[in-house]
Amino acid sequence: MEKVNIMDHTFDLIINSPGRINIIGEHTDYNNGFVLPTAIDKKIRFKFRKNETPSNCEVKSIDFDTAFTFDLQKVSKSKTQWENYILGVIYEIQQLTDKLQGFDCVLESNIPIGSGISSSAALECGLAFGLNELFDLQLTKLQIVTLSQRAEHNYVGTKCGIMDQYASVMSKEGRVILLDCQSLEASYVPMNIVPYKLLLLNTNVSHNLASGEYNTRRQQCEEGVALIQKKYPDVQSLRDVSMEMLTEFKLDLSDAVYDRCTYVVQEKDRTLNAVKALKNNDLKELGALMYQTHHGLQHLYEVSCKELDFLVDFSKKYDQVLGARVMGGGFGGCTINLIHKDAVEEFTKEVSEAYFKAFGIKLTSFEAMPCEGTSIEN
Ligand code: GLA
């Protein structure tokens, strides 16, 4: 393998693995619905080298200013959570191939952690992608996606859907992915929104109950499906459930489970309507649907928080903001805003001031556009 440039002369390979945004279709992936994500220009950069040992590995994080070592023959869960993202990927690769050997990896990230733009998927997928190249493992991109998801389930403990890993690996510049999470069929929709932009506002709060609450939401959806299945045995997931069907079970389901299922069933249609709106360049409609999603995530799915609600409510005062909502798993992190380019500066200034006044927390913001998925740096 050719060595890369002088700065990185001791490394064999450099991989960039991006975080993602999601236009709409939240908490639908693990319910076999649709999502509309894309990778963005925030990424983890990995440097890899083989270290010519059979099984000694070292992984170093510049951002955490920490490193750890492990032996490929004795991979098990760590008490340090970030190490589990790495170890989980190694474990899952080892279920598919025995071609891994000793390696060193250094990584550096500009993806804000806990902000709902999936630094975790970027970490898992970048590592899997890099090792695939380094040791010629012959894994397909889809295998990289699914093994990374399994790593998160089995080692990290979050029973996530497939959206984040899929977006991190499969994204294409300038387009968003309409992914059918049941069939895994994807189509790429051009993100033509000029003169509008996507502005991300980071609350800079992340509630650490998020992972537990996330798994609870998933269980509640499954609970709904289990009951509906008793009458409709063909129903496999909320994908197969209409609002009409769900209403039949209103009295049998707890209020919480009924609300969770209602949100998911509505979001399924909303996502497809949003794709239509995007294709027709009807950005007002797209924005209105984003606001509806927030409403559902706030009141029915209950994964918002006061900081996120404040930002979304504040944006409603501005005609130039067509839509806004919490993005990703929730309980903190970012809102995604569809905003006229001429209003970005003033809106950002005013919302930041108001947010600081309300919570004493500094808001951070950045614009995002669809970028290429995980790739080798040349
Ligand atoms: C997290 C999960 C995804 C998805 C979103 C919510 O980002 O990793 O699989 O469920 O939350 O849409």
Boltz pocket constraint, residues with backbone or C-beta under 6 A from the ligand:
constraints:
  - pocket:
      binder: B
      contacts: [[A, 25], [A, 26], [A, 27], [A, 28], [A, 29], [A, 30], [A, 116], [A, 118], [A, 160], [A, 161], [A, 162], [A, 163], [A, 164], [A, 328], [A, 329], [A, 330]]
      max_distance: 6.0
